[in-house]
Amino acid sequence: MKEQTGIWIDKEKAVLITVLEDDHTVKCIESGIVTKERDEGEGKEFGKFGHQFLNDEKKKGNKLKQQTDHYLEEVLLNAKESDEVVIFGPAEMKTALEKKMLSNHANAGKLLEVKTADKMTDNQMVAWVKEYFA
């Protein structure tokens, strides 16, 4: 029988629901993404040196990108044994996971669909995935 996985994902966490015959497992992965962080010693939003203005916006953007990439890689690593995958969730993180999954040829054939869904309880997610693959 095929191992089928539904991945509910947003910026805070990913919930992987794996269905194998009549049994299912639920695994939660915390993202670790920090969006609003103040660095120690951070003062003004910019520094002025003559006619140059410096800010650390680019540095924070790169840090956010690295955290997001690490999070998506961890989710894909946990879903690598699945034969079929459906991604669902409320925010733009599901499309980022879709792009990451399609960029890897081994995973690209497993992706069935990406659906928009609201916040759900764990039981609602399990029911949604079982109904989708039924």
C-alpha positions in Angstrom: 0.0 0.0 0.0 1.1 3.5 -0.7 2.3 5.8 2.1 0.4 9.0 1.8 1.2 12.2 3.6 -0.7 15.4 4.1 1.4 18.4 5.2 -0.3 21.3 6.9 2.2 24.2 7.1 2.4 27.8 8.2 5.3 30.0 9.5 5.1 28.6 13.0 4.8 24.8 12.5 4.3 22.0 10.1 2.1 19.0 10.9 2.7 15.9 8.9 -0.1 13.4 8.8 1.0 10.0 7.3 -1.7 7.5 6.3 -0.8 3.9 5.7 -3.8 1.6 5.2 -6.1 2.2 8.2 -3.4 3.6 10.5 -2.1 7.2 10.7 0.7 9.0 12.4 0.9 12.7 13.3 4.3 14.5 13.6 4.7 18.2 14.5 7.8 20.2 13.4 8.3 23.6 15.0 9.8 26.2 12.5 12.1 28.1 14.8 11.6 31.2 12.5 12.0 34.4 14.4 10.4 37.3 12.5 10.6 40.1 15.1 13.9 40.0 16.8 15.9 42.8 18.3 19.6 42.2 18.3 21.6 43.1 21.4 23.0 46.6 21.2 20.6 47.6 18.4 19.8 51.2 18.6 18.7 53.4 15.7 17.4 51.8 12.5 20.4 53.2 10.6 23.9 54.5 11.1 25.2 57.6 9.3 28.7 57.9 8.0 29.0 61.0 5.9 26.6 60.6 3.1 26.2 56.9 3.6 23.3 55.4 5.5 23.6 51.8 6.8 20.9 49.5 8.1 20.8 45.9 8.9 17.6 45.1 7.0 19.5 43.0 4.4 21.2 41.0 7.2 17.9 40.3 8.9 16.4 39.3 5.6 19.2 36.8 4.9 18.8 35.4 8.4 15.0 34.9 7.8 15.7 33.3 4.4 18.2 30.8 6.0 15.8 29.9 8.8 13.0 29.4 6.3 15.2 27.2 4.1 16.3 25.1 7.0 12.6 24.7 8.1 11.5 23.6 4.7 14.4 21.1 4.3 13.5 19.6 7.6 9.9 19.2 6.6 10.9 17.5 3.3 13.3 15.3 5.1 10.5 14.0 7.3 8.3 13.4 4.3 10.8 11.7 2.0 9.5 8.1 2.6 6.0 9.1 1.3 4.7 8.0 -2.1 2.1 10.8 -2.4 2.0 14.2 -0.8 -0.6 16.9 -0.5 0.3 20.3 1.0 -2.3 22.5 2.6 -2.3 25.5 4.9 -3.4 29.1 5.4 -0.3 31.2 4.4 2.4 31.6 1.7 4.6 29.0 3.4 2.8 26.2 1.5 3.8 27.7 -1.9 7.4 28.0 -0.7 7.3 24.3 0.3 5.8 23.5 -3.1 8.7 25.3 -4.9 11.3 23.6 -2.8 9.7 20.2 -3.4 9.4 20.7 -7.2 13.0 21.8 -7.4 14.1 18.3 -6.2 13.4 15.8 -9.0 13.1 12.9 -6.5 10.3 14.7 -4.7 8.6 16.4 -7.7 6.6 13.3 -8.7 5.2 12.8 -5.3 3.3 16.1 -5.0 -0.3 15.8 -5.9 -1.8 19.1 -5.0 -1.5 22.3 -3.0 -4.7 23.5 -1.3 -5.6 26.5 0.8 -7.0 25.7 4.3 -7.7 27.6 7.5 -6.2 26.9 10.9 -7.3 23.5 12.1 -7.1 21.3 15.1 -5.0 18.1 14.9 -8.2 16.0 14.6 -9.5 18.2 11.8 -6.2 17.9 9.9 -6.3 14.1 10.2 -9.9 14.0 9.0 -9.0 16.3 6.1 -6.1 14.1 5.0 -8.0 10.8 5.3 -10.9 12.3 3.3 -8.5 13.7 0.6 -6.8 10.3 0.1 -10.1 8.3 0.3 
